[in-house]
Amino acid sequence: MFELCIYTKGNRYYAGLMAALLDPRKEYFTSSSKVISCEDHGILGRYKSLDAVVGCNYSNVLILDDTEEAWTKESRDNLIIVEKYCFFRHKMGLAKCKSYAELKTDECGYLAALLEVLKVINRIFCDELARNPSGVDVRDVLELFRNNC
């Protein structure tokens, strides 16, 4: 249903670790162009942009990120803000935070609900694409979805 990329403001080493963690069998992130780090797009410490994604077309890409400010203004229309995914135990201020994996809530909670949202957006996009193969833009579908939810 989707083609996936990892895009991080972290360095290449961190991006590679995340790819290996998320996809140990290398089924989803099959090439280095699917794993993008700050070193790959040459704007260290600045903004992420869909321009750094090889073969990207703004009209058919959704971004899932927990930080709107990380993206260029041009890319924000493609953005769905998600909760920070706490896979590892970490400190938040002085308090320690249990990970979703420890709480066993990720598979049946937020991620499952997010997947349902993505399925609806995908279905609307595909229906529109069948009606109008040359003029569908996922940003319009996302805007329609936001206005009706």
Salt bridges, closest charged atoms under 4 A:
GLU3 OE2 - LYS34 NZ 2.01
GLU27 OE2 - ARG25 NE 3.32
GLU39 OE1 - ARG12 NH1 3.34
ASP40 OD1 - ARG12 NE 2.92
ASP65 OD2 - LYS48 NZ 2.80
ASP66 OD2 - LYS84 NZ 2.92
GLU102 OE2 - ARG89 NH2 2.71
GLU116 OE2 - LYS119 NZ 3.49
GLU128 OE2 - ARG131 NH2 2.64
ASP137 OD2 - ARG139 NH2 2.59
